[in-house]
Amino acid sequence: MNQAKPEANVAVHSEHWINEPDTAHKLLKGMSAYLAMNDAFQSIAARVHLIRHAKYTLDLQYYIWADDFIGNLMLHELLKAADRGVKVRLLIDDQNGTKLDSQLTALLAHPNIQVKFYNPYKFRNFRVMDYLFRAMKINRRMHNKLIIADGAIAVTGGRNISSEYFDASDSFQFTDMDILFYGTAVHKANDTFTDFWNYQLSYPAQQFITTGSAQELLQLREQYKALENNKHSADEKVDFEQKELANELNQNHVNWAYADFLADSPKKTVGEAEGNELISHQIRNQMGDPTEEMDLIAAYFVPAKNGTQYISQLPAKGVNVRILTNSYVANDVALVHAFYQKYRVDLLKSGAKLYEFKPYIERTRRTWYEVVTGNVIPKKGKNKSSLHAKFISIDDKTFIGSFNLDPRSFNLNTEVGLVVRSDALQEQVSYLLDRTLLKVAYEVKLDKNGDLIWFDHQDNGKVVQFHTDPHTTGFQRFIMHSVSYLPVEWLM
């Protein structure tokens, strides 16, 4: 049974979330409050804050929800919210697999928790059969990342619910960006969740896994309580940070601006969305063409011919263009790099500035997870890192969401995100890039012969040059260039 659509909750529950004298006035003007979060710990604390303070509803949709520290921390928080009487709806893309089936089986025994799988595999335990016989259907995924509390406040961005997205993995970390928002823009976020929840490809989890017994739910509670009572529990630290976040919201440390939540129609999953039902059209309509500057940050950047032509004509018009994506070794999907690398020379010739994320980022202090658990990540001193953020900054407008600048995001997967018209946010993003680009990324240029050259600006002031993709072997580069000729760029 579907719960009521919380269309008026933004206004009804405003004082519960932000205690500010002129909140109602700003809402009447159609504005939204926002808080951009590139810090991983603040991002997990924001989600915990929403869950712990929700009074009525929690709606969540995610591409990946892992069976790890962060994944189970979040499930425990949702269970405690359901115990308070909060109605929880959880929509997970079935690309996530069967990893959570035992926990979800138990949670389904709770009367306040509903779970659905999006675009499920027919052969969930032997998925190669789907790839053989249903490849076109299962190749389109719900890549959305969204949590909404009480229909009034939300978080979206690039992070899935998994430890490596929140500096809590023992071996690998993603660098990412999220945004918390509250106000007028949440109306469209509510509509988007409802559209996906009610869509034909959203199936009740009970069609694939059994509803657990009261005993199974009790056992899950005991497991989560043991996790919470562990001597290295992260709960106290998370509790502190989410209280700090509450103070920021209540003391008006958030910014207000005009913002729009953008989303693909779920019809895109069956190849039937067109025009403004596609987030790529919405982004173009909302952000327009740059006149002064454009920053493109994408974990998986494959501009293709059309995108390369569009970007390449901007520097000649006086537009400062900066692009940040993963280097070959930092990219967790090496196949994507094979198709991206074809366009580097043309982009650089046009005057665009190009940066590639380093595979290892030296950290000067321990992460929050290391502090509260006593673990050292990684155990041998270097932290394997990969860029996962996706945001676009054009003049005074900034988009933060799940949308990669690649054919898959344009044509296959559904995506979501928030466009904010704010000089303050644009300046925040620009300052972050100015301050960190040369620390976290290789600067890519052309030498006097028109060949690619990479500059590694190190902390000691030394600049190391590479004349091939840094830290790659000849065999890797041969494979990368060979693969780039395959007619599969549309899948990237």
C-alpha positions in Angstrom: 0.0 0.0 0.0 1.3 3.4 -0.9 1.5 6.1 1.7 0.1 9.5 1.2 2.1 11.9 -0.9 3.5 14.6 1.5 2.9 17.6 -0.8 2.5 20.2 2.0 5.1 18.9 4.3 7.7 21.5 3.3 5.6 24.2 4.9 3.9 22.1 7.6 7.1 20.8 9.1 9.4 23.8 8.6 9.9 24.8 12.2 10.9 21.2 13.1 13.9 21.3 10.7 15.0 24.9 10.6 14.2 27.4 13.4 14.6 30.6 11.6 12.3 33.7 11.9 11.9 34.3 8.1 11.8 30.7 6.9 8.2 31.0 5.9 8.9 34.2 4.0 11.7 32.6 2.0 9.6 29.6 1.2 6.8 31.9 -0.1 9.4 33.5 -2.4 10.2 30.0 -3.8 13.6 29.8 -2.2 15.5 26.7 -0.8 18.1 26.4 1.9 21.2 24.4 1.1 24.4 23.1 2.5 27.1 21.7 0.2 29.1 18.9 1.7 32.4 17.6 0.3 33.5 16.2 3.7 32.6 12.5 3.9 31.9 12.5 7.6 29.5 15.5 7.4 27.7 13.7 4.6 27.0 10.6 6.7 26.1 12.7 9.7 23.6 14.6 7.6 21.9 11.4 6.6 21.8 10.2 10.2 20.5 13.6 11.3 17.6 13.3 8.8 16.8 9.8 10.0 17.0 10.5 13.7 14.9 13.7 13.5 12.2 12.4 11.1 8.7 12.3 12.7 6.5 11.1 9.9 8.2 9.7 6.8 11.6 8.6 5.4 11.9 8.0 1.6 15.2 6.7 0.3 16.4 5.6 -3.2 19.9 4.4 -3.9 21.9 2.6 -6.6 24.2 0.8 -4.2 23.6 -0.1 -0.5 26.4 -2.3 0.8 26.5 -4.9 3.5 29.3 -3.1 5.4 29.9 -0.8 8.3 28.1 2.2 6.8 25.3 0.2 5.1 24.4 -1.5 8.4 24.8 1.7 10.4 22.1 3.3 8.2 19.8 0.2 8.3 20.0 0.3 12.1 19.1 4.0 12.1 16.1 3.3 9.8 15.0 0.5 12.1 15.1 2.8 15.1 13.1 5.4 13.2 10.5 2.8 12.3 10.2 1.9 16.0 9.3 5.5 16.7 6.4 5.2 14.2 8.2 6.8 11.1 7.0 5.2 7.9 10.1 4.1 5.9 10.2 3.4 2.2 13.4 2.1 0.7 13.9 1.7 -3.0 17.2 0.0 -4.1 18.3 -0.7 -7.6 18.7 -4.4 -8.1 22.2 -3.9 -9.5 23.0 -3.9 -5.7 22.6 -7.7 -5.8 21.6 -10.0 -3.1 24.1 -8.9 -0.4 21.4 -7.3 1.8 18.8 -10.0 1.4 19.1 -11.4 4.9 18.8 -8.0 6.6 16.0 -6.9 4.3 14.1 -10.1 5.0 14.2 -9.3 8.7 13.2 -5.7 8.2 10.2 -6.6 6.1 8.7 -8.0 9.3 8.4 -4.4 10.6 5.0 -2.9 9.9 6.5 0.6 9.2 9.1 -0.6 6.7 8.5 -1.1 3.0 11.2 -2.2 0.5 11.2 -2.3 -3.3 13.8 -3.5 -5.8 14.1 -1.4 -9.0 14.4 -3.1 -12.4 15.1 -6.5 -10.8 17.1 -9.2 -12.4 15.0 -12.2 -13.4 17.8 -14.6 -12.4 19.0 -12.8 -9.3 21.3 -15.6 -8.1 22.7 -16.4 -11.6 22.9 -13.0 -13.2 24.9 -14.1 -16.2 21.6 -15.4 -17.6 20.1 -11.9 -17.6 23.2 -10.6 -19.4 22.8 -13.3 -22.0 19.1 -13.0 -22.6 17.9 -9.6 -21.2 21.0 -7.4 -21.7 19.1 -4.3 -23.0 16.6 -4.4 -20.2 19.0 -4.8 -17.3 21.6 -2.5 -18.7 19.5 0.6 -17.8 19.8 1.3 -14.0 18.4 3.7 -11.4 21.5 5.5 -10.5 19.6 8.0 -8.2 20.9 8.9 -4.7 18.3 10.6 -2.5 17.0 10.6 1.0 14.0 12.7 2.1 12.7 13.2 5.6 9.1 14.2 6.3 8.8 15.3 2.7 10.6 18.5 3.9 14.4 18.1 3.8 16.7 16.0 1.6 20.2 15.0 0.7 21.3 14.1 -2.8 24.7 13.9 -4.5 27.2 11.3 -5.7 27.5 9.0 -2.6 26.0 5.5 -2.5 25.5 3.9 0.9 28.8 2.1 1.3 31.9 2.6 3.5 34.2 3.7 0.7 32.1 6.8 0.0 32.4 8.0 3.6 36.1 7.6 4.4 35.3 4.4 6.3 36.7 1.7 4.0 39.7 -0.3 5.1 41.3 -0.1 1.7 39.7 2.3 -0.7 38.1 5.8 -0.6 36.0 7.8 -3.0 36.1 11.6 -3.0 32.6 12.9 -3.5 30.2 15.8 -3.1 26.6 15.9 -1.6 24.2 18.7 -0.9 21.5 19.0 1.8 18.5 21.1 0.8 15.3 22.2 2.3 12.4 24.3 0.9 10.7 24.7 -2.4 13.1 22.3 -4.3 12.0 19.4 -2.1 8.6 19.4 -3.8 10.1 18.0 -7.0 12.2 15.6 -5.0 9.1 14.2 -3.4 7.4 13.9 -6.8 10.5 12.1 -8.2 10.6 9.6 -5.4 6.8 8.9 -5.8 7.2 8.5 -9.6 9.9 5.9 -9.1 8.2 4.1 -6.2 5.0 3.7 -8.2 6.7 2.9 -11.5 6.2 -0.5 -13.2 9.8 -1.5 -12.6 9.6 -1.0 -8.8 8.7 -4.4 -7.4 7.9 -5.2 -3.7 10.9 -7.0 -2.3 8.5 -9.8 -1.1 8.3 -11.0 -4.6 12.0 -12.0 -4.4 12.7 -12.6 -0.7 10.5 -13.8 2.1 9.0 -11.6 4.8 11.0 -12.3 7.9 9.6 -13.6 11.2 9.4 -11.8 14.4 12.4 -13.9 15.6 14.5 -12.9 12.6 13.8 -9.2 13.3 14.7 -9.7 16.9 18.0 -11.3 15.9 18.8 -8.4 13.6 18.1 -6.0 16.4 20.6 -7.9 18.6 23.2 -7.8 15.9 22.8 -4.1 15.5 22.9 -3.5 19.3 26.1 -5.4 19.5 27.5 -3.2 16.8 26.4 -0.1 18.6 27.8 -1.3 21.9 31.2 -2.2 20.5 34.0 -0.6 22.3 35.1 1.1 19.1 31.6 2.2 18.2 31.3 5.2 15.9 27.9 6.1 17.2 29.1 8.7 19.7 31.1 10.5 17.1 28.2 10.4 14.6 25.9 11.6 17.3 28.2 14.6 18.0 28.5 15.6 14.3 24.8 15.3 13.5 24.1 17.6 16.6 26.6 20.1 15.1 24.7 19.9 11.9 21.4 20.5 13.7 23.0 23.6 15.2 24.0 24.8 11.7 20.5 24.4 10.5 18.9 26.1 13.5 21.4 28.9 13.7 21.0 29.8 10.0 24.5 28.7 8.9 22.9 27.4 5.7 22.5 29.5 2.6 19.3 30.4 0.8 18.9 30.6 -3.0 16.7 29.7 -5.8 17.2 26.0 -6.6 15.6 23.3 -8.7 15.7 19.6 -8.2 16.2 17.8 -11.5 15.6 14.2 -12.4 15.1 11.8 -15.2 11.7 10.3 -15.6 11.6 6.6 -14.7 10.4 6.1 -18.3 14.1 6.5 -19.3 14.7 3.0 -17.9 12.6 1.5 -20.7 13.9 4.0 -23.3 10.7 6.0 -23.5 11.7 9.4 -22.0 12.3 12.3 -24.3 12.7 16.1 -24.2 12.4 17.6 -20.8 11.8 14.2 -19.2 15.6 13.8 -19.5 17.9 15.3 -16.9 20.4 16.3 -19.6 17.8 18.6 -21.2 16.9 20.0 -17.8 20.5 20.8 -16.9 21.0 22.6 -20.2 17.8 24.5 -19.9 18.4 25.5 -16.2 22.1 26.3 -16.5 22.4 27.7 -20.1 25.7 28.5 -21.8 28.6 29.8 -19.9 29.8 33.4 -20.5 32.7 33.5 -18.0 33.6 30.2 -16.5 32.7 26.5 -16.5 34.0 23.8 -14.1 33.2 20.2 -15.0 33.9 17.6 -12.3 33.0 14.0 -13.2 34.3 10.6 -12.1 33.5 9.1 -15.5 34.0 11.7 -18.2 33.4 10.7 -21.8 32.4 13.8 -23.7 32.1 12.0 -27.1 32.3 14.1 -30.3 29.4 16.4 -29.6 30.5 17.2 -26.1 34.1 17.8 -27.2 32.9 20.2 -30.0 30.7 22.1 -27.6 33.4 22.5 -24.9 36.1 23.3 -27.4 34.4 26.4 -28.8 34.1 28.0 -25.3 37.7 29.1 -24.6 37.7 31.1 -27.9 34.7 33.0 -26.5 36.6 34.0 -23.3 35.2 31.2 -21.1 37.6 29.7 -18.6 37.0 25.9 -18.7 38.4 23.5 -16.1 37.8 19.7 -16.2 38.6 17.3 -13.5 38.2 13.5 -13.9 40.1 10.4 -12.9 43.5 9.4 -14.1 43.8 5.9 -15.5 45.1 4.4 -12.2 42.5 6.2 -10.1 39.6 5.2 -12.2 37.7 2.3 -10.7 36.2 1.6 -14.2 39.3 1.5 -16.4 37.2 0.8 -19.5 35.7 4.3 -19.2 39.2 5.8 -19.4 39.8 4.1 -22.7 37.1 6.2 -24.3 37.8 9.4 -22.4 41.4 9.5 -23.4 40.5 9.9 -27.1 39.3 13.4 -26.5 42.1 14.9 -24.3 44.3 16.4 -27.1 41.4 18.2 -28.8 40.2 19.6 -25.5 43.6 20.9 -24.6 44.2 22.4 -28.0 41.0 24.4 -27.6 42.3 26.0 -24.4 40.4 24.0 -21.9 42.3 23.1 -18.7 42.5 19.4 -17.8 43.2 17.7 -14.5 43.3 14.0 -13.7 42.8 12.8 -10.1 45.7 11.1 -8.5 45.3 7.4 -7.4 46.9 8.0 -3.9 46.1 10.9 -1.7 48.3 11.4 1.3 46.2 12.3 4.3 47.8 14.4 7.1 45.3 13.3 9.8 43.4 10.2 10.6 39.8 9.9 9.2 36.9 9.8 11.6 36.5 6.1 11.0 40.1 5.5 12.0 39.7 7.5 15.2 36.5 5.7 16.4 37.5 2.2 15.4 41.2 2.2 16.0 41.8 0.8 12.5 44.4 2.3 10.2 43.3 2.8 6.6 45.1 1.7 4.7 47.4 -0.5 6.7 50.5 0.3 4.7 50.4 4.1 4.8 48.9 5.1 1.4 45.2 5.5 0.8 43.9 4.3 -2.6 41.6 7.0 -3.8 39.2 7.7 -6.7 37.2 10.7 -7.7 33.5 10.0 -7.6 32.0 13.5 -7.4 29.8 14.8 -10.1 29.1 18.6 -10.3 28.9 21.3 -12.9 29.5 25.0 -12.2 28.6 27.5 -14.9 28.9 31.2 -14.0 26.6 31.6 -10.9 24.8 28.2 -11.2 26.0 24.9 -9.7 24.7 21.4 -10.3 25.4 18.7 -7.7 24.0 15.2 -8.1 24.5 11.7 -9.5 24.9 12.7 -13.2 28.2 11.8 -14.8 29.3 13.5 -18.1 29.2 10.3 -20.0 26.9 8.5 -22.5 25.5 6.2 -19.8 24.2 9.1 -17.7 22.9 10.9 -20.8 21.1 7.9 -22.4 20.8 4.8 -20.1 20.8 5.4 -16.4 18.3 7.6 -14.5 20.0 10.4 -12.5 19.0 13.2 -10.1 20.6 16.4 -8.8 20.1 19.9 -7.6 20.8 23.2 -9.5 21.4 26.1 -7.3 21.6 29.7 -8.5 24.0 31.2 -6.0 27.2 33.2 -6.3 28.1 31.9 -2.8 28.0 28.3 -3.8 29.8 28.9 -7.1 32.6 30.7 -5.1 32.7 27.9 -2.6 33.2 25.3 -5.4 35.7 27.6 -7.2 37.7 28.1 -4.0 37.8 24.4 -3.3 39.1 23.7 -6.8 41.7 26.6 -6.6 42.9 25.3 -3.3 43.1 21.6 -4.0 43.4 20.9 -7.7 47.2 20.8 -7.9 47.4 18.7 -4.7 44.9 16.0 -5.7 45.3 15.9 -9.4 47.9 15.8 -12.2 47.8 18.9 -14.4 47.6 17.7 -18.0 49.1 19.8 -20.8 50.5 19.6 -24.3 54.2 19.9 -24.9 55.8 21.8 -27.8 55.3 18.8 -30.1 51.6 18.6 -29.2 52.0 15.5 -27.1 50.5 14.9 -23.7 52.5 15.6 -20.6 51.4 15.2 -16.9 52.7 17.5 -14.1 52.6 16.1 -10.5 52.8 19.1 -8.2 54.1 17.7 -4.9 53.8 19.1 -1.4 57.6 19.7 -1.2 57.4 22.1 -4.1 58.9 19.5 -6.6 57.2 19.0 -9.9 57.5 15.5 -11.4 56.7 15.1 -15.1 55.2 12.1 -16.9 55.2 11.6 -20.6 52.7 8.7 -20.5 49.7 8.1 -18.3 51.2 8.2 -14.7 52.0 4.8 -13.1 50.7 2.8 -16.1 52.5 0.0 -17.9 53.0 -0.2 -21.7 50.6 -3.2 -21.8 47.9 -1.2 -20.0 48.2 1.6 -22.4 48.2 -0.8 -25.4 44.9 -2.3 -24.1 43.4 1.1 -23.4 44.1 2.3 -26.9 42.9 -0.9 -28.5 39.7 -1.0 -26.6 38.9 2.6 -27.6 38.2 1.4 -31.2 35.4 -0.9 -30.1 31.9 0.3 -31.0 30.7 0.4 -27.3 31.2 4.0 -26.4 27.5 4.4 -26.0 27.7 2.0 -23.0 30.2 4.1 -21.1 
